[in-house]
Amino acid sequence: MAADSQEKSLTAVDVAVIGSGIAGLFLALRCYRNGLSVAIVTKKSLSTSSTNWAQGGIAGVLDIDDEGALEAHVQDTLASGAGLCDEGVVRAVVFDAAARIGDLVEHGVEFDLSADGLYDMAREGGHSDKRILHSRDRTGAEIERALTQGAASEYESGLRILENWMVLDLIRRDLDDPSSGVAGLWCLAPSGKVHTLAARAVVLASGGAGMLHLSTTNPAVATGDGIAMGHRAGADVSDMEFIQFHPTALAVESATPFLISEAMRGHGAVLMTPSEHAAWRAAGGVSAGSAAGNPNASSYMRRYSEKGSLDTRDVVARATDREMKRSGDSHVLLVTEHLDAVELMEEFPTIAARVAKLGIRLGPDPIPVRPAAHYMVGGVVVDSAGRALCEGAIMPGLYAVGEVARTGLHGANRLASNSLLEAVVYSERAASDLIRKAENGELPALVEDLPRWRDDDLDVLAEHGTLHTDLQALRSMMTNDVGLVKSDARLARAKRRIAHIRSEVVPLWHATKPTQTMVELRNLIICAELVIEASMLRRENVGLHYNLDLDCPEFED
């Protein structure tokens, strides 16, 4: 939406937002509609984000007077987080849910209604009750649609939207002092020119780092940019060892990953190995009667959890990984034969359409699935208003919201559908803080003479083959050595390999003009290093972190 300029400096703004998912767009609209000048910088189109790919929904208790329901959501979140959640944060987010979901509705988000006209609430893994609002199986896309339309409607009145612009780095107020805070950013225009954008505040909202792994449910833009930039600027980063793998990514080779929503298991779908499914069918399958015909009794998940296929993602993903390694199978099966096929088609039209292209029918045919990297629980440490911290103190001018941020809500494992809730709650808090500071004259002063990016004497990178090779090596290394199940030897090997990759990329970074591929690889290297370091330091198995050299009764044969 913005044409390139010949100038090296862009017009300064009050707030620069990096990213255009639910967190970035919600905050940008809130700030802009309250009189702040705002620029959204996004490296692809406005709607290219993980939000757009989210199928399941947003968790929340809408009746703020139902203390029992609110407490149940709190306890489910704490249980999922395996004792590492900040309970105060959990309670605050859960109690803010109704108001923030109301905000989304005001933005035009249309959630599904039941026959009685009330919201059709679903249940997902780890939840003790139905509290998930959804829009069929495309909730993220519906939220992104509404917020994108809102941003587009404000574009003509002055909201700046820089599509296909890649942020290279944050600019400190004092280049030698991280605690001085952030005063702007350098960004790469589609033309290849690097521009300087001064801002009173910068908001990191660029999503996670799913591209660390070969199999991911994230879009290709999820390269850990915000986390890496925040780290380089001096912001605190924590909990990077906790990477959530979704248990049910569609197990087909495709350039576009596809997630089979957790809501389908909430609807009654059951996980089985191919051999379990074959044996169940041989015994009569659904026609065997109510007890024998229920696939739950034949599912491997019963050996790992009383909750079966509806346990939390960490438990289900590790169990699935374990069964695949035992059998040598490339996938397991999500079975829906015992469910009403017509109802499945109505509830999950997007999934139905996608698997139909593979000749798979919801209901009669099992769906091949496998775990895939899904969500970065850790990130830039923030306070209750989304303000980034540097050695525990507020870092002036820097905020982080959405998957970039580590708020304390998730602990060691994110409860299903709490991510969209966290994003909108913290975006509102950060926006309110920025608006209040603007009204009180407390926003940091603009630094008009920020340094420009010095690349006039750099060469143009003529051959990108090395970068692609290093990227594949990094993703393979992270998948094999720093995945669902780790070990001390694997982590040590990963540390050596990432050091080698860094030694090849850093000289190119200093000698050549930046490209998006190079910037993304640089960011992924930093994220990989942070994940490896955090995994080596964590000497207990908790939540999403499993090291075979620690006490792992789950993996004893």
C-alpha positions as a Python dict, from the first residue, in 0.01 Angstrom:
ca = {
    (1, 'M'): (0, 0, 0),
    (2, 'A'): (298, 231, 9),
    (3, 'A'): (518, 337, -277),
    (4, 'D'): (894, 337, -238),
    (5, 'S'): (1066, 672, -181),
    (6, 'Q'): (1403, 792, -299),
    (7, 'E'): (1472, 933, 45),
    (8, 'K'): (1667, 734, 301),
    (9, 'S'): (1454, 862, 589),
    (10, 'L'): (1081, 810, 626),
    (11, 'T'): (849, 1054, 802),
    (12, 'A'): (866, 990, 1175),
    (13, 'V'): (567, 843, 1362),
    (14, 'D'): (448, 806, 1718),
    (15, 'V'): (421, 427, 1690),
    (16, 'A'): (587, 186, 1447),
    (17, 'V'): (428, -160, 1448),
    (18, 'I'): (628, -452, 1308),
    (19, 'G'): (387, -722, 1192),
    (20, 'S'): (26, -745, 1079),
    (21, 'G'): (-136, -1032, 1266),
    (22, 'I'): (-409, -994, 1529),
    (23, 'A'): (-170, -836, 1781),
    (24, 'G'): (-19, -577, 1548),
    (25, 'L'): (-341, -478, 1371),
    (26, 'F'): (-549, -454, 1689),
    (27, 'L'): (-291, -229, 1854),
    (28, 'A'): (-234, -19, 1542),
    (29, 'L'): (-604, 51, 1496),
    (30, 'R'): (-654, 131, 1863),
    (31, 'C'): (-364, 378, 1866),
    (32, 'Y'): (-447, 539, 1532),
    (33, 'R'): (-813, 590, 1620),
    (34, 'N'): (-701, 768, 1936),
    (35, 'G'): (-495, 1028, 1754),
    (36, 'L'): (-148, 872, 1734),
    (37, 'S'): (43, 858, 1407),
    (38, 'V'): (107, 494, 1323),
    (39, 'A'): (305, 299, 1064),
    (40, 'I'): (256, -75, 1012),
    (41, 'V'): (562, -245, 861),
    (42, 'T'): (500, -596, 731),
    (43, 'K'): (733, -803, 517),
    (44, 'K'): (458, -956, 306),
    (45, 'S'): (97, -857, 243),
    (46, 'L'): (-113, -726, 528),
    (47, 'S'): (-292, -1057, 588),
    (48, 'T'): (13, -1286, 569),
    (49, 'S'): (44, -1396, 931),
    (50, 'S'): (1, -1693, 1163),
    (51, 'T'): (-328, -1540, 1278),
    (52, 'N'): (-467, -1599, 931),
    (53, 'W'): (-381, -1969, 964),
    (54, 'A'): (-535, -2023, 1307),
    (55, 'Q'): (-825, -2265, 1277),
    (56, 'G'): (-939, -2347, 1628),
    (57, 'G'): (-1063, -2032, 1794),
    (58, 'I'): (-1021, -1797, 2088),
    (59, 'A'): (-1075, -1913, 2446),
    (60, 'G'): (-1281, -1709, 2686),
    (61, 'V'): (-1559, -1712, 2944),
    (62, 'L'): (-1814, -1452, 2838),
    (63, 'D'): (-2017, -1442, 3160),
    (64, 'I'): (-1795, -1236, 3391),
    (65, 'D'): (-2027, -1320, 3684),
    (66, 'D'): (-1972, -1696, 3646),
    (67, 'E'): (-1692, -1730, 3898),
    (68, 'G'): (-1681, -2108, 3864),
    (69, 'A'): (-1632, -2096, 3487),
    (70, 'L'): (-1365, -1826, 3517),
    (71, 'E'): (-1180, -2025, 3782),
    (72, 'A'): (-1197, -2338, 3567),
    (73, 'H'): (-1031, -2152, 3277),
    (74, 'V'): (-763, -2029, 3517),
    (75, 'Q'): (-696, -2378, 3652),
    (76, 'D'): (-687, -2537, 3306),
    (77, 'T'): (-430, -2276, 3198),
    (78, 'L'): (-219, -2332, 3510),
    (79, 'A'): (-233, -2710, 3466),
    (80, 'S'): (-129, -2684, 3103),
    (81, 'G'): (160, -2457, 3199),
    (82, 'A'): (299, -2726, 3431),
    (83, 'G'): (358, -2497, 3726),
    (84, 'L'): (551, -2226, 3541),
    (85, 'C'): (269, -1982, 3462),
    (86, 'D'): (251, -1647, 3636),
    (87, 'E'): (-80, -1697, 3816),
    (88, 'G'): (-146, -1325, 3841),
    (89, 'V'): (-108, -1291, 3464),
    (90, 'V'): (-332, -1593, 3404),
    (91, 'R'): (-611, -1452, 3619),
    (92, 'A'): (-587, -1107, 3463),
    (93, 'V'): (-601, -1243, 3106),
    (94, 'V'): (-889, -1481, 3179),
    (95, 'F'): (-1090, -1203, 3344),
    (96, 'D'): (-1022, -965, 3051),
    (97, 'A'): (-1139, -1219, 2793),
    (98, 'A'): (-1503, -1114, 2770),
    (99, 'A'): (-1421, -746, 2713),
    (100, 'R'): (-1156, -817, 2450),
    (101, 'I'): (-1375, -1064, 2261),
    (102, 'G'): (-1640, -792, 2267),
    (103, 'D'): (-1385, -560, 2105),
    (104, 'L'): (-1328, -811, 1826),
    (105, 'V'): (-1701, -832, 1765),
    (106, 'E'): (-1710, -452, 1740),
    (107, 'H'): (-1435, -476, 1478),
    (108, 'G'): (-1670, -695, 1276),
    (109, 'V'): (-1552, -1045, 1368),
    (110, 'E'): (-1836, -1294, 1321),
    (111, 'F'): (-1825, -1593, 1556),
    (112, 'D'): (-2050, -1894, 1501),
    (113, 'L'): (-2388, -1900, 1672),
    (114, 'S'): (-2592, -2200, 1785),
    (115, 'A'): (-2958, -2257, 1701),
    (116, 'D'): (-3064, -2060, 2011),
    (117, 'G'): (-2873, -1753, 1890),
    (118, 'L'): (-2598, -1781, 2152),
    (119, 'Y'): (-2231, -1829, 2071),
    (120, 'D'): (-2152, -2186, 1971),
    (121, 'M'): (-1875, -2275, 2216),
    (122, 'A'): (-1638, -2564, 2144),
    (123, 'R'): (-1400, -2765, 2359),
    (124, 'E'): (-1034, -2834, 2281),
    (125, 'G'): (-751, -3035, 2435),
    (126, 'G'): (-667, -2942, 2795),
    (127, 'H'): (-996, -2756, 2847),
    (128, 'S'): (-1242, -2893, 3103),
    (129, 'D'): (-1539, -2719, 2942),
    (130, 'K'): (-1666, -2567, 2619),
    (131, 'R'): (-1526, -2213, 2611),
    (132, 'I'): (-1380, -2173, 2259),
    (133, 'L'): (-1542, -1921, 2025),
    (134, 'H'): (-1488, -2002, 1660),
    (135, 'S'): (-1583, -1919, 1307),
    (136, 'R'): (-1615, -2268, 1163),
    (137, 'D'): (-1257, -2391, 1121),
    (138, 'R'): (-1118, -2057, 1000),
    (139, 'T'): (-1133, -1839, 1310),
    (140, 'G'): (-794, -1680, 1256),
    (141, 'A'): (-880, -1591, 897),
    (142, 'E'): (-1207, -1433, 1011),
    (143, 'I'): (-1030, -1219, 1273),
    (144, 'E'): (-762, -1120, 1023),
    (145, 'R'): (-1033, -1031, 767),
    (146, 'A'): (-1209, -797, 1004),
    (147, 'L'): (-893, -625, 1129),
    (148, 'T'): (-742, -599, 780),
    (149, 'Q'): (-1059, -433, 656),
    (150, 'G'): (-1036, -193, 947),
    (151, 'A'): (-676, -106, 862),
    (152, 'A'): (-757, -64, 494),
    (153, 'S'): (-1044, 171, 579),
    (154, 'E'): (-804, 392, 777),
    (155, 'Y'): (-534, 393, 507),
    (156, 'E'): (-690, 681, 316),
    (157, 'S'): (-708, 892, 632),
    (158, 'G'): (-340, 852, 716),
    (159, 'L'): (-266, 513, 868),
    (160, 'R'): (63, 418, 704),
    (161, 'I'): (96, 62, 580),
    (162, 'L'): (430, -52, 438),
    (163, 'E'): (369, -388, 272),
    (164, 'N'): (662, -601, 152),
    (165, 'W'): (904, -403, 369),
    (166, 'M'): (1153, -600, 580),
    (167, 'V'): (1271, -457, 911),
    (168, 'L'): (1647, -508, 947),
    (169, 'D'): (1702, -392, 1303),
    (170, 'L'): (1591, -170, 1587),
    (171, 'I'): (1786, 150, 1655),
    (172, 'R'): (1879, 225, 2016),
    (173, 'R'): (1854, 577, 2151),
    (174, 'D'): (2210, 533, 2267),
    (175, 'L'): (2383, 277, 2045),
    (176, 'D'): (2610, 173, 2331),
    (177, 'D'): (2342, 145, 2600),
    (178, 'P'): (2056, -109, 2568),
    (179, 'S'): (1878, 40, 2869),
    (180, 'S'): (1837, 370, 2680),
    (181, 'G'): (1555, 211, 2481),
    (182, 'V'): (1455, 216, 2116),
    (183, 'A'): (1408, 520, 1890),
    (184, 'G'): (1330, 370, 1550),
    (185, 'L'): (1422, 106, 1299),
    (186, 'W'): (1596, 36, 970),
    (187, 'C'): (1379, -126, 707),
    (188, 'L'): (1442, -268, 361),
    (189, 'A'): (1210, -137, 91),
    (190, 'P'): (1097, -355, -202),
    (191, 'S'): (1345, -159, -416),
    (192, 'G'): (1637, -283, -208),
    (193, 'K'): (1701, 57, -44),
    (194, 'V'): (1735, 71, 334),
    (195, 'H'): (1533, 345, 505),
    (196, 'T'): (1541, 488, 855),
    (197, 'L'): (1211, 527, 1041),
    (198, 'A'): (1213, 727, 1364),
    (199, 'A'): (939, 647, 1617),
    (200, 'R'): (855, 741, 1971),
    (201, 'A'): (770, 375, 2031),
    (202, 'V'): (824, 49, 1843),
    (203, 'V'): (597, -253, 1882),
    (204, 'L'): (725, -602, 1800),
    (205, 'A'): (429, -803, 1667),
    (206, 'S'): (596, -1018, 1403),
    (207, 'G'): (499, -1365, 1526),
    (208, 'G'): (701, -1673, 1608),
    (209, 'A'): (976, -1886, 1460),
    (210, 'G'): (810, -2194, 1313),
    (211, 'M'): (1059, -2195, 1026),
    (212, 'L'): (1323, -2324, 1269),
    (213, 'H'): (1185, -2670, 1187),
    (214, 'L'): (1125, -2860, 866),
    (215, 'S'): (766, -2943, 958),
    (216, 'T'): (562, -2647, 1080),
    (217, 'T'): (207, -2519, 1078),
    (218, 'N'): (334, -2160, 1044),
    (219, 'P'): (358, -1953, 726),
    (220, 'A'): (701, -1897, 572),
    (221, 'V'): (720, -1548, 727),
    (222, 'A'): (758, -1698, 1078),
    (223, 'T'): (1134, -1653, 1104),
    (224, 'G'): (1167, -1518, 1457),
    (225, 'D'): (1237, -1161, 1342),
    (226, 'G'): (1095, -980, 1644),
    (227, 'I'): (1264, -1206, 1899),
    (228, 'A'): (1600, -1174, 1724),
    (229, 'M'): (1572, -797, 1686),
    (230, 'G'): (1468, -755, 2047),
    (231, 'H'): (1758, -970, 2162),
    (232, 'R'): (2011, -774, 1956),
    (233, 'A'): (1874, -449, 2098),
    (234, 'G'): (1926, -578, 2453),
    (235, 'A'): (1576, -687, 2554),
    (236, 'D'): (1539, -981, 2792),
    (237, 'V'): (1441, -1309, 2625),
    (238, 'S'): (1316, -1610, 2820),
    (239, 'D'): (1156, -1958, 2796),
    (240, 'M'): (1288, -2029, 2446),
    (241, 'E'): (1320, -2400, 2523),
    (242, 'F'): (941, -2428, 2517),
    (243, 'I'): (837, -2480, 2155),
    (244, 'Q'): (490, -2622, 2111),
    (245, 'F'): (442, -2889, 1846),
    (246, 'H'): (85, -2934, 1727),
    (247, 'P'): (1, -3305, 1726),
    (248, 'T'): (-215, -3304, 1414),
    (249, 'A'): (-61, -3136, 1115),
    (250, 'L'): (-172, -3292, 785),
    (251, 'A'): (95, -3550, 698),
    (252, 'V'): (134, -3485, 327),
    (253, 'E'): (424, -3327, 147),
    (254, 'S'): (314, -2979, 47),
    (255, 'A'): (461, -2634, 3),
    (256, 'T'): (173, -2504, 213),
    (257, 'P'): (145, -2665, 559),
    (258, 'F'): (-202, -2744, 683),
    (259, 'L'): (-330, -2792, 1035),
    (260, 'I'): (-608, -3028, 1137),
    (261, 'S'): (-770, -2819, 1409),
    (262, 'E'): (-767, -2935, 1770),
    (263, 'A'): (-1138, -2862, 1765),
    (264, 'M'): (-1184, -3180, 1565),
    (265, 'R'): (-1052, -3384, 1858),
    (266, 'G'): (-1275, -3175, 2079),
    (267, 'H'): (-1560, -3286, 1854),
    (268, 'G'): (-1470, -3650, 1917),
    (269, 'A'): (-1199, -3746, 1665),
    (270, 'V'): (-954, -4007, 1796),
    (271, 'L'): (-584, -4071, 1728),
    (272, 'M'): (-476, -4422, 1632),
    (273, 'T'): (-168, -4580, 1479),
    (274, 'P'): (-221, -4742, 1137),
    (275, 'S'): (-190, -5088, 1296),
    (276, 'E'): (-441, -5000, 1572),
    (277, 'H'): (-683, -4872, 1312),
    (278, 'A'): (-646, -5185, 1100),
    (279, 'A'): (-705, -5409, 1402),
    (280, 'W'): (-1005, -5204, 1511),
    (281, 'R'): (-1159, -5230, 1168),
    (282, 'A'): (-1085, -5604, 1152),
    (283, 'A'): (-1276, -5642, 1479),
    (284, 'G'): (-1578, -5471, 1324),
    (285, 'G'): (-1501, -5102, 1376),
    (286, 'V'): (-1807, -4888, 1435),
    (287, 'S'): (-2038, -5180, 1362),
    (288, 'A'): (-1897, -5375, 1659),
    (289, 'G'): (-2128, -5198, 1901),
    (290, 'S'): (-2111, -4916, 2150),
    (291, 'A'): (-1809, -5037, 2349),
    (292, 'A'): (-1595, -5219, 2094),
    (293, 'G'): (-1703, -4975, 1826),
    (294, 'N'): (-1562, -4677, 2015),
    (295, 'P'): (-1211, -4614, 1878),
    (296, 'N'): (-1100, -4451, 2207),
    (297, 'A'): (-1051, -4792, 2362),
    (298, 'S'): (-810, -4889, 2083),
    (299, 'S'): (-611, -4563, 2076),
    (300, 'Y'): (-246, -4549, 2182),
    (301, 'M'): (-327, -4229, 2370),
    (302, 'R'): (-495, -4439, 2641),
    (303, 'R'): (-148, -4566, 2734),
    (304, 'Y'): (-27, -4211, 2794),
    (305, 'S'): (-320, -4027, 2942),
    (306, 'E'): (-661, -4081, 3100),
    (307, 'K'): (-781, -3795, 2880),
    (308, 'G'): (-687, -3990, 2568),
    (309, 'S'): (-671, -3784, 2250),
    (310, 'L'): (-796, -3474, 2433),
    (311, 'D'): (-496, -3421, 2657),
    (312, 'T'): (-277, -3112, 2619),
    (313, 'R'): (-65, -3068, 2308),
    (314, 'D'): (267, -3148, 2473),
    (315, 'V'): (142, -3485, 2599),
    (316, 'V'): (-31, -3580, 2273),
    (317, 'A'): (256, -3465, 2050),
    (318, 'R'): (523, -3654, 2248),
    (319, 'A'): (310, -3967, 2261),
    (320, 'T'): (252, -3948, 1886),
    (321, 'D'): (622, -3893, 1820),
    (322, 'R'): (703, -4192, 2040),
    (323, 'E'): (460, -4421, 1858),
    (324, 'M'): (590, -4312, 1517),
    (325, 'K'): (949, -4387, 1623),
    (326, 'R'): (850, -4727, 1761),
    (327, 'S'): (669, -4832, 1445),
    (328, 'G'): (869, -4648, 1182),
    (329, 'D'): (545, -4501, 1048),
    (330, 'S'): (561, -4152, 897),
    (331, 'H'): (225, -4060, 1051),
    (332, 'V'): (-64, -4165, 1270),
    (333, 'L'): (-435, -4148, 1188),
    (334, 'L'): (-709, -3914, 1307),
    (335, 'V'): (-1023, -4129, 1303),
    (336, 'T'): (-1373, -3986, 1259),
    (337, 'E'): (-1568, -4293, 1137),
    (338, 'H'): (-1773, -4300, 1457),
    (339, 'L'): (-1891, -3941, 1408),
    (340, 'D'): (-2168, -3793, 1197),
    (341, 'A'): (-2013, -3716, 857),
    (342, 'V'): (-2266, -3447, 764),
    (343, 'E'): (-2210, -3267, 1093),
    (344, 'L'): (-1833, -3287, 1042),
    (345, 'M'): (-1864, -3130, 698),
    (346, 'E'): (-2070, -2846, 842),
    (347, 'E'): (-1837, -2784, 1137),
    (348, 'F'): (-1509, -2815, 947),
    (349, 'P'): (-1568, -2704, 587),
    (350, 'T'): (-1212, -2579, 530),
    (351, 'I'): (-1059, -2904, 652),
    (352, 'A'): (-1314, -3107, 456),
    (353, 'A'): (-1230, -2922, 136),
    (354, 'R'): (-856, -2961, 183),
    (355, 'V'): (-857, -3336, 257),
    (356, 'A'): (-1110, -3394, -21),
    (357, 'K'): (-840, -3286, -267),
    (358, 'L'): (-641, -3584, -138),
    (359, 'G'): (-935, -3821, -183),
    (360, 'I'): (-1008, -3830, 192),
    (361, 'R'): (-1369, -3804, 315),
    (362, 'L'): (-1441, -3678, 665),
    (363, 'G'): (-1612, -3958, 850),
    (364, 'P'): (-1540, -4268, 642),
    (365, 'D'): (-1168, -4209, 590),
    (366, 'P'): (-895, -4155, 852),
    (367, 'I'): (-673, -3848, 812),
    (368, 'P'): (-291, -3896, 820),
    (369, 'V'): (-138, -3655, 1071),
    (370, 'R'): (193, -3593, 1249),
    (371, 'P'): (335, -3338, 1494),
    (372, 'A'): (469, -3008, 1356),
    (373, 'A'): (626, -2699, 1513),
    (374, 'H'): (337, -2470, 1596),
    (375, 'Y'): (398, -2203, 1860),
    (376, 'M'): (690, -2030, 2031),
    (377, 'V'): (597, -2003, 2397),
    (378, 'G'): (904, -1800, 2492),
    (379, 'G'): (1012, -1465, 2358),
    (380, 'V'): (1078, -1105, 2457),
    (381, 'V'): (997, -1062, 2825),
    (382, 'V'): (727, -800, 2887),
    (383, 'D'): (545, -653, 3183),
    (384, 'S'): (169, -632, 3233),
    (385, 'A'): (142, -350, 2974),
    (386, 'G'): (343, -527, 2705),
    (387, 'R'): (654, -316, 2769),
    (388, 'A'): (981, -494, 2692),
    (389, 'L'): (1228, -538, 2977),
    (390, 'C'): (1607, -500, 2978),
    (391, 'E'): (1771, -672, 3277),
    (392, 'G'): (1433, -662, 3448),
    (393, 'A'): (1373, -288, 3397),
    (394, 'I'): (1138, -127, 3143),
    (395, 'M'): (1314, -61, 2813),
    (396, 'P'): (1188, 281, 2695),
    (397, 'G'): (1004, 285, 2365),
    (398, 'L'): (988, -91, 2304),
    (399, 'Y'): (678, -312, 2330),
    (400, 'A'): (614, -674, 2232),
    (401, 'V'): (272, -835, 2177),
    (402, 'G'): (149, -1166, 2038),
    (403, 'E'): (374, -1466, 1984),
    (404, 'V'): (687, -1247, 2003),
    (405, 'A'): (620, -1179, 2370),
    (406, 'R'): (677, -1384, 2681),
    (407, 'T'): (402, -1265, 2916),
    (408, 'G'): (399, -1546, 3172),
    (409, 'L'): (55, -1668, 3064),
    (410, 'H'): (163, -1997, 2910),
    (411, 'G'): (431, -2122, 3147),
    (412, 'A'): (585, -2438, 3005),
    (413, 'N'): (304, -2512, 2760),
    (414, 'R'): (31, -2305, 2595),
    (415, 'L'): (-329, -2412, 2648),
    (416, 'A'): (-516, -2442, 2319),
    (417, 'S'): (-676, -2118, 2190),
    (418, 'N'): (-520, -1904, 2462),
    (419, 'S'): (-283, -1744, 2210),
    (420, 'L'): (-538, -1531, 2025),
    (421, 'L'): (-677, -1429, 2363),
    (422, 'E'): (-333, -1330, 2492),
    (423, 'A'): (-263, -1134, 2173),
    (424, 'V'): (-575, -918, 2195),
    (425, 'V'): (-549, -867, 2573),
    (426, 'Y'): (-188, -749, 2562),
    (427, 'S'): (-241, -545, 2246),
    (428, 'E'): (-516, -356, 2426),
    (429, 'R'): (-295, -303, 2730),
    (430, 'A'): (2, -184, 2525),
    (431, 'A'): (-221, 45, 2318),
    (432, 'S'): (-380, 190, 2633),
    (433, 'D'): (-35, 256, 2778),
    (434, 'L'): (77, 432, 2458),
    (435, 'I'): (-243, 639, 2439),
    (436, 'R'): (-217, 741, 2804),
    (437, 'K'): (145, 843, 2763),
    (438, 'A'): (62, 1044, 2451),
    (439, 'E'): (-219, 1227, 2632),
    (440, 'N'): (12, 1303, 2927),
    (441, 'G'): (308, 1404, 2713),
    (442, 'E'): (507, 1106, 2840),
    (443, 'L'): (598, 937, 2512),
    (444, 'P'): (973, 936, 2447),
    (445, 'A'): (1089, 1228, 2236),
    (446, 'L'): (1158, 1170, 1868),
    (447, 'V'): (1521, 1140, 1768),
    (448, 'E'): (1525, 1315, 1431),
    (449, 'D'): (1890, 1252, 1346),
    (450, 'L'): (1899, 873, 1374),
    (451, 'P'): (2192, 708, 1199),
    (452, 'R'): (2133, 582, 846),
    (453, 'W'): (2215, 231, 736),
    (454, 'R'): (2562, 237, 585),
    (455, 'D'): (2564, 5, 282),
    (456, 'D'): (2699, 224, 2),
    (457, 'D'): (3029, 37, -3),
    (458, 'L'): (2878, -311, 20),
    (459, 'D'): (2860, -561, -265),
    (460, 'V'): (2541, -706, -409),
    (461, 'L'): (2509, -1073, -320),
    (462, 'A'): (2525, -1246, -657),
    (463, 'E'): (2479, -1605, -543),
    (464, 'H'): (2213, -1702, -288),
    (465, 'G'): (2271, -2077, -305),
    (466, 'T'): (2485, -2078, 8),
    (467, 'L'): (2212, -1907, 208),
    (468, 'H'): (1951, -2163, 102),
    (469, 'T'): (2190, -2448, 188),
    (470, 'D'): (2260, -2301, 531),
    (471, 'L'): (1888, -2249, 593),
    (472, 'Q'): (1810, -2612, 515),
    (473, 'A'): (2100, -2725, 733),
    (474, 'L'): (1970, -2515, 1022),
    (475, 'R'): (1614, -2645, 989),
    (476, 'S'): (1731, -3007, 961),
    (477, 'M'): (1956, -2967, 1264),
    (478, 'M'): (1679, -2815, 1475),
    (479, 'T'): (1433, -3085, 1367),
    (480, 'N'): (1670, -3374, 1441),
    (481, 'D'): (1843, -3243, 1752),
    (482, 'V'): (1621, -2978, 1914),
    (483, 'G'): (1271, -3107, 1847),
    (484, 'L'): (1004, -3272, 2057),
    (485, 'V'): (1256, -3489, 2241),
    (486, 'K'): (1612, -3372, 2312),
    (487, 'S'): (1926, -3514, 2470),
    (488, 'D'): (2250, -3366, 2600),
    (489, 'A'): (2447, -3513, 2309),
    (490, 'R'): (2199, -3381, 2051),
    (491, 'L'): (2204, -3035, 2205),
    (492, 'A'): (2585, -3029, 2211),
    (493, 'R'): (2589, -3131, 1845),
    (494, 'A'): (2333, -2862, 1761),
    (495, 'K'): (2546, -2599, 1935),
    (496, 'R'): (2848, -2696, 1723),
    (497, 'R'): (2647, -2696, 1402),
    (498, 'I'): (2480, -2360, 1458),
    (499, 'A'): (2821, -2209, 1534),
    (500, 'H'): (2942, -2338, 1196),
    (501, 'I'): (2639, -2193, 1016),
    (502, 'R'): (2694, -1859, 1189),
    (503, 'S'): (3059, -1856, 1077),
    (504, 'E'): (2944, -1880, 714),
    (505, 'V'): (2662, -1628, 727),
    (506, 'V'): (2811, -1346, 937),
    (507, 'P'): (3088, -1258, 687),
    (508, 'L'): (2825, -1235, 411),
    (509, 'W'): (2612, -1011, 630),
    (510, 'H'): (2899, -765, 680),
    (511, 'A'): (3019, -772, 319),
    (512, 'T'): (2700, -758, 111),
    (513, 'K'): (2383, -555, 82),
    (514, 'P'): (2096, -702, 284),
    (515, 'T'): (1827, -919, 129),
    (516, 'Q'): (1517, -1063, 291),
    (517, 'T'): (1661, -1415, 270),
    (518, 'M'): (1978, -1307, 446),
    (519, 'V'): (1793, -1111, 716),
    (520, 'E'): (1560, -1402, 790),
    (521, 'L'): (1848, -1650, 811),
    (522, 'R'): (2037, -1418, 1044),
    (523, 'N'): (1730, -1398, 1267),
    (524, 'L'): (1674, -1774, 1264),
    (525, 'I'): (2037, -1832, 1364),
    (526, 'I'): (1988, -1613, 1671),
    (527, 'C'): (1660, -1785, 1761),
    (528, 'A'): (1820, -2128, 1719),
    (529, 'E'): (2106, -2025, 1948),
    (530, 'L'): (1860, -1900, 2208),
    (531, 'V'): (1658, -2222, 2193),
    (532, 'I'): (1968, -2442, 2220),
    (533, 'E'): (2111, -2242, 2511),
    (534, 'A'): (1782, -2242, 2703),
    (535, 'S'): (1737, -2615, 2641),
    (536, 'M'): (2086, -2691, 2774),
    (537, 'L'): (2024, -2485, 3086),
    (538, 'R'): (1684, -2640, 3165),
    (539, 'R'): (1771, -2943, 3381),
    (540, 'E'): (1421, -3068, 3443),
    (541, 'N'): (1161, -3213, 3215),
    (542, 'V'): (860, -2988, 3227),
    (543, 'G'): (587, -2901, 2980),
    (544, 'L'): (721, -2879, 2627),
    (545, 'H'): (1083, -2947, 2725),
    (546, 'Y'): (1186, -3314, 2724),
    (547, 'N'): (1548, -3429, 2755),
    (548, 'L'): (1609, -3805, 2744),
    (549, 'D'): (1908, -3769, 2976),
    (550, 'L'): (1682, -3645, 3250),
    (551, 'D'): (1414, -3847, 3426),
    (552, 'C'): (1172, -3951, 3150),
    (553, 'P'): (948, -4236, 3271),
    (554, 'E'): (717, -4162, 2979),
    (555, 'F'): (976, -4305, 2744),
    (556, 'E'): (1065, -4618, 2933),
    (557, 'D'): (982, -4934, 2739),
}
